[in-house]
Amino acid sequence: MVKGRGLDVVQKPIIVVQTKTAEAGRGRRGKRLSQSAGRNASTRQETCEVLSSDRMTCPSPPVDERSEVTGLWFQLDNVRVDFESVAGGPFTYHPNPQLIPLNLNSLSQPYRFKAGGVIAVEGSGLTLAMTREEVIARVGQEECEVKTLDDTRLYCEPPPTEPSPDGMDSLPALTVVMGRLQFSLGFVQYDSDTPSPFPLAAQAGLAGGTAIVVLVVLIVILMYRRKSKQAMRDYKKVLVQLETLEINVGDQCRKEFTDLMTEMMDLNSDLGGPGIPFLEYRVYAERVFFPGQQGGALSRRLELPEGRRATVEQGLTQLCALLNNRTFLVTFIHTLENQQGFSQRDRGCLASLLTLALHDKLEYYTDVMKGLLGDLAEQYVAKNPKLMLRRTETVVEKMLTNWMSICLYSFLREVAGEPLYMLYRAIKYQVDKGPVDAVTGKAKRTLNDSHLLREDIDYCAMTLTVLLKSGSEVQPSPVRVLDTDTITQVKDKILDQVYRGAPFSHRPSADSLDLEWRSGQAGHLTLSDDDVTAVVQGRWKRLNTLQHYKVPDGATVALIPRSQPPVQQGVSQVFQTGEKTPMLEGEEEGGLRLWHLVKSSEEPEMPKHRKSSVRERERAKAIPEIYLTRLLSMKGTLQKFVDDVFLAILSARHPVPIAVRFFFDFLDELAQRHGIMDPDTVHIWKTNSLPLRFWVNILKNPQFVFDVQVPDSVDAVLSVIAQTFIDSCTTSEHKVGRDSPVNKLLYAREIPRYKQLVERYYSDIHSTVSGCYQEMNSTLTELSGSFASEMNSTLALHELYKYINKYYDQIILALEEEPGSQKMQLAYRLQQVAALVENKVTDL
């Protein structure tokens, strides 16, 4: 079909195709137009039929399969119109379609057809250059209406009665005409009804049985339809809820991100005042070297009888000299590691004590650490080199962690500290905007699905006017809280606002203060998490909230010092950590259990006057995963701050710390020394030594760097971000599916981008000029002098001697068997140390 204008004035419209003989061995399925013809070009033409002034039909001129089409045009009297100039593309010839006979296995037998059905014809290339309307099918002398045509099948509906055959044939034949092609596909024989072989009684019984079956089927169908309609109604309700949630997530992300950026602008202005509350180096080192220990080795004073202090200190000085002997130190470490009772915790403690004792000799410490890492590499190369540095199972691995912490402290303060602190503040701000269960630690706003509050908790934001005493004046200050907050949560939010930007250690604890509600003539009322007004239902007691006390929006409150600890002191402090402690004797005799927003093993019991309907609660209860959209909302709000932290850690925009370049060069040399050519193995070593050993620890524990408190709800979010950082540093392909953990699905799109960031970071370090050993030694010397005065090396030496005393015989034996030790009389010198420190009788 050709469309145009003024076609009816053409006297003789012709379609012309120009071809040339194709070169040998150049066969192609389709022949496309060429811009030029060869010498042996020939033309073929067909006359077109004008249907109207704007339509005409032109049959394609036949082309030999061995020929190549070089041009096609319309000859409209004296006007030549090239097809490609009007169609915008070449004219394509396709191979002839192929149709398979109806009874391919037995061509002599007719095709049996039952009236009312359709005939299916199989073939290939049926729709390459043909449409259903252009195909003509006939059974005998009557038309077989073409119903469907695709590339491999043709379906046509024959007449309801058997048509007359063509010519002298006894049966009608199926003929299909496609353009110039005509296919005869075999004879068609209609099936005729034959008398039933069953007797009348059998037919009656069969009819009765069929009726019963039909009745049963109808009943089943009716029941099924009823159930299906009910399920469809429930499904549509869920769809409506999902669509609403999907719309709300986007709106919520935009709104909360705007609120968060406003809060962060206020925070930036605060940072210009008191600044980021970095911990001083001594506290930072104590928390990194001895995690989880209160009052570590840097805080305590060595307690000795005054009469023995000078002698003991002299012995510890000699011990320090021994530790500065490489042979003694390496033998000492290997001997202790070989002891069966020397636990993994002892190994970490020993490494940290050695770090303190040798902090003023970091260059020597680094040299020993490199030697021990070389010994460790020899062990793993013989087994599985990719497992090296994966965990902290040896003394040298903990020494490496401490070494990285010392060398990267300046980078933390100058580069990575600010985005990390902003991320912490952004998380805390977002978590506090939604309800947080004070008992379970679950929150509405989180990234961690195991800490997600999967219930529809109704709450209202409130603004309390807090009276603050500044000198002799009392100044009101607005503080945002929730009506579902417990009294301790309210006090914490007030303290966060009042002491905004101040170090956490410089502010009073919530337990040392009482919250007092002041309501004009009604007087003052002290609010508490647990008092005689607490609601008790069965074996459950609910913590008091602002809603329980019916504190209105805009109420005036004040924080006042506690005159004396109440009976229930410490209860609210425990709720934030999630630990269980003894409760009040009078109230706990019946085995009461405390709860806040949701019960740990039962469904929540909300007041009847709340807005959510029973149906909404039942629907949410049936699909708890519907609340996973809250994770997406939280992720979208925090995305900028997560990106900023990852860029600060892994971007080459800032100078790469010299310690990182130095250690990565050392790992490259170590791989070459052991003949390891696999780049993935070296990548894993680098990842295990820096991102997973140092940065993940800092990401999960901002309290190691800043003077802040990290509640469980914030820690849960940081754990997801840290896991994302871990996944970004691995070499394996990040594959996710329906069964993947929600936390991995959450950052599935970002992890490939972060992986590229890690690979580029490693590549940039590798491409830089090596030979930074002299610069590294200068840096280590500077670090030794900068922080040595803050290290309690005397106490560290005394603690180290406790290990020597415990394994004294084994250490002496190892030193006596070591050839280098014998020349320097190291065993004798250790015996002198023992005699001075504890009057040990030795064989001197």
Beta strands, then each sheet from edge to edge (+ up, - down):
strand 1: 2-3
strand 2: 13-21
strand 3: 42-47
strand 4: 49-52
strand 5: 55-57
strand 6: 67-76
strand 7: 79-82
strand 8: 98-99
strand 9: 111-113
strand 10: 119-124
strand 11: 135-139
strand 12: 142-143
strand 13: 145-149
strand 14: 153-157
strand 15: 173-178
strand 16: 181-190
strand 17: 461-470
strand 18: 473-482
strand 19: 513-518
strand 20: 524-527
strand 21: 536-537
strand 22: 540-542
strand 23: 556-561
strand 24: 593-595
sheet 1: 1+ 5- 4+
sheet 2: 3+ 2- 6+ 7-
sheet 3: 8+ 10- 14+ 13-
sheet 4: 9+ 16+ 15- 11+ 12-
sheet 5: 18+ 17- 23- 19+ 20-
sheet 6: 21+ 22- 24-
end
